Amino acid sequence: QLPGKSLQVAIAVWFLAGLHRSGVVSLSNQISYRFGLDRNSKYRGLVWLEAQGLISVERKIGRAPVITIKDATAADGRSNARG
């Protein structure tokens, strides 16, 4: 239930993660445009996703942000171990 285009940002991040088979991806403006995101909506979406603890973002001036997808089981304290 995040505002704005945070869903599109999340989908773009997951797409890149699957494409590169990595939990750490770089989300450029060029790729964002393909998902219907302009530069400002991308940054707002990243801030909202980061505030919810779903991702962490490394920002550098003049560079695309580097996003790390956090493990969902670690975020909520649950594990997949049975027994």
N, C-alpha and C positions, 0 to 999 in steps of 0.2 A: 504494500500500500504506500509506496513511495511516490512523491509528486513528479510531475513533468515527464520527461523522456528517460527517466532512470531505467525503465524496462528495456528500451532500445539500447541504452548503454550497456546494460547487463548482457543482453543478447549478443552484442558486438564483441564484448570481452570473452564470453563463452565460445563464440564462433572462432575467434583467434586462438583461444586456448586449445580447442579441438584440432584446429588446422595445424598448429605447431606442436601439438602434444606436449604442452608445457603449462604450468600454472602461473608462469610469469610472461606477460605479453606487453607489447608497446602498441598503444592505440593512437595512430596518427590521424590528422584531420582528413586526409584523403580517404582512409578507410571509413571514418565516421560518416562522411558524406554519403557513402553507399548504403548506410543504415538510416538515412534521413536525419542525421544530426549535424547541426552546425557547431562551430567551435565552442560557443558559449553554452549550449545545451549539453554538450559532451562534458565540459568541466563541471557544470552544476550536477549532472547525473553522477559523476565520479565522487563528488563531495558527499552526496546523499548516500551512495552505496558504502562509502568509507565510514560515514557516521554510524551506519547500522552494523559495522563490523564484518561486512561481507568481503571486502577487499582492502588492500593497503596500496597506496599510490606514492610513487617517488616522482617528484616534479623537479624539472630543471628548466631554466629560462631558455627558450628557443628550441627545446626538444619535446618530442612526444612523451606523454606521461608513461611510466612503466608501472603496470598494474600486477599485483600479486593476488591471486584468488586464495582466500583463506579457507581452510578445511572446515566444512560445516559441522562435522562431529566434534572438532576441537572447540568450535565457537560456542556450542550449547552444552558441552560437558558430557555428552553421550559418547559411547564407543560401540563398535560393531562386534565386540567380543561377546561370545555367548558362554554361559556357564555359571 
